[in-house]
Amino acid sequence: MDNNDLFVAPNPLRNQSTFYLNLANLSSNARLIIYNSNGSPVKTIPVDNQKTINWNGADDHGNRLPAGIYLYQLRDEQSVFTGKMVIGQ
C-alpha cells in the first residue's frame, strides 16, 4: 500500500469483507458509502479514523444485499476514493 490506498478483501465478498484504509489527511467525519448498480446508496459506514472496516454485506436496514457488482466510495469534505466490489452468491 502507498500513502493513499483503499481496497477491500476478499473481493468477491461471500460472508464478510474488510476495507483497508491507508489514507493521509482523512477527516474524522469521513464516510464509506456502498452503491448498488443503479447508483443508489445502500450502506453508509462512518469511518471514525479506523484503518480497517469489516462489513457483512448488509444494507442500512440489515438486509443482505443480492449478488452483483457494487461501487464503494470513501469521502470527506476534501477527498473521494472509489472502487468496485462483487458480492457473490
TIKETOR-219652 format. One record per residue: x, y, z of N, C-alpha, C in turn. Coordinates in steps of 0.001 Angstrom, whole numbers, padded with zeros to 6 digits, always signed. Layout:
// residues N
XYZXYZXYZ ...
// end
This chain:
// residues 89
+000839-001187+000000+000000+000000+000000+000880+001245+000000 +000456+002256-000744+001173+003520-000673+000409+004461+000259 +000617+005764+000151+000029+006708+001103-001460+006962+000883 -002026+006533-000214-003439+006767-000463-004080+005531-001064 -004197+004493-000260-004795+003252-000721-006101+002975+000000 -007024+002415-000747-008285+001902-000213-008589+000656-001015 -008722-000482-000331-009106-001696-001044-009902-002596-000117 -010568-003563-000714-011427-004475+000030-011005-005904-000281 -011031-006752+000744-010687-008163+000572-011498-008994+001563 -011965-010147+001221-011889-010693-000131-012882-009997-001062 -012566-010048-002307-013422-009492-003342-013398-010492-004488 -014437-011276-004672-015821-011061-004253-016090-011429-002784 -017028-010712-002231-017478-010921-000863-018421-012122-000825 -018270-012934+000186-019211-014032+000417-019965-013798+001726 -019275-013827+002846-019913-013607+004145-019514-012278+004764 -018264-011901+004602-017761-010655+005160-016527-010217+004397 -016375-008916+004261-015177-008340+003668-014626-007282+004603 -013367-006970+004403-012721-005919+005176-012200-004863+004219 -012534-003619+004517-011985-002479+003784-010719-002050+004511 -009634-001921+003767-008351-001491+004312-008092-000070+003852 -007860+000825+004802-007685+002236+004502-006287+002676+004899 -005558+003220+003964-004260+003824+004224-004286+005176+003529 -004960+006105+004162-005220+007391+003524-004723+008530+004400 -003903+009359+003826-003374+010507+004558-004418+011615+004616 -004453+012305+005724-005261+013515+005895-006761+013312+005696 -007273+012190+006102-008707+011937+006027-009371+012552+007247 -010447+013307+007044-011091+013971+008174-011841+012974+009042 -012141+013382+010254-012793+012489+011219-014248+012195+010860 -014849+012960+009967-016241+012689+009591-016358+011985+008234 -015303+011309+007818-015325+010569+006549-016332+009427+006626 -016908+009076+005483-017901+008011+005379-017533+007080+004233 -017784+005790+004456-017673+004787+003408-019087+004500+002940 -019353+004693+001651-020694+004530+001100-020653+003431+000050 -021577+002491+000147-021707+001405-000826-022898+001745-001719 -022704+001636-003038-023740+001935-004024-024087+000678-004809 -025365+000514-005122-025763-000602-005984-025497-000242-007444 -025827-001150-008354-025530-000925-009777-026370+000183-010389 -027426+000620-009706-028227+001746-010176-027691+003086-009683 -026643+003040-008846-026064+004266-008306-026715+004743-007029 -027611+003951-006469-028276+004323-005216-027445+003864-004031 -027274+004723-003026-026541+004293-001835-027349+003252-001063 -026688+002160-000655-027373+001106+000081-026802+000921+001485 -025585+001407+001720-024968+001281+003039-024005+002436+003248 -024108+003078+004412-023192+004141+004802-022556+003751+006128 -021229+003803+006173-020483+003402+007363-019578+004562+007772 -019724+005089+008990-018782+006109+009454-017395+005507+009630 -016373+006242+009234-015008+005723+009290-014392+005926+010671 -014590+007067+011292-014103+007345+012648-012624+007003+012834 -011796+007419+011884-010336+007233+011956-009891+005775+012032 -010711+004855+011580-010337+003440+011564-009429+003158+010368 -008585+002155+010495-007726+001710+009405-008318+000498+008694 -009240-000201+009353-009960-001316+008732-011432-001214+009116 -012288-001619+008190-013730-001644+008429-014252-002986+007954 -014842-003743+008849-015462-005016+008491-016909-004772+008088 -017327-005465+007030-018695-005301+006528-019241-006663+006151 -020481-006929+006574-021097-008238+006361-021980-008318+005117 -021984-007308+004292-022768-007340+003059-024223-006957+003234 -024558-006355+004375-025936-005940+004628-026112-004457+004306 -027345-004083+003964-027645-002680+003696-027898-001933+005011 -028311-000672+004911-028555+000141+006105-029704-000385+006959 -030543-001259+006409-031675-001827+007148-031379-003221+007677 -030158-003707+007469-029770-005023+007954-030079-006161+007006 -030579-005843+005805-030896-006871+004813-029660-007222+003999 -029443-008495+003790-028329-008966+002969-028535-008489+001528 -027494-007891+000946-027586-007406-000428-027478-008573-001401 -028196-008501-002519-028129-009582-003505-026783-009604-004227 -026489-010746-004819-025267-010882-005611-025250-009830-006710 -024071-009293-006985-023943-008300-008046-022705-007455-007871 -022596-006442-008706-021473-005512-008685-021887-004254-007936 -021027-003812-007040-021277-002631-006225-020073-001710-006294 -020316-000427-006140-019245+000550-006025-019132+000962-004574 -017919+001230-004131-017733+001799-002808-016986+003106-002950 -017305+004015-002056-016714+005344-002125-016416+005814-000707 -015192+006222-000504-014790+006822+000764-014684+008306+000511 -015419+009087+001297-015410+010524+001032-015436+011331+002312 -014806+012475+002228-014914+013508+003240-015045+014837+002497 -014836+015946+003179-015028+017257+002532-014027+017528+001419 -012843+016890+001479-011776+017217+000542-011448+016122-000455 -011786+014870-000148-011315+013755-000957-012434+012762-001258 -012264+012074-002396-013160+010984-002763-012295+009863-003341 -012450+008656-002792-011755+007464-003283-012817+006444-003630 -012716+005843-004818-013768+004950-005318-013169+003617-005755 -013947+002558-005584-013545+001236-006037-014771+000400-006371 -014521-000806-006852-015592-001718-007267-015443-003029-006518 -016564-003619-006148-016543-004918-005494-017699-005755-005982 -017568-007060-005783-018597-008001-006195-019085-008739-004953 -020400-008873-004845-020980-009730-003826-021367-011023-004521 -020761-012118-004080-021048-013423-004670-022293-014043-004051 -022695-015143-004632-023890-015827-004138-023595-016663-002917 
// end
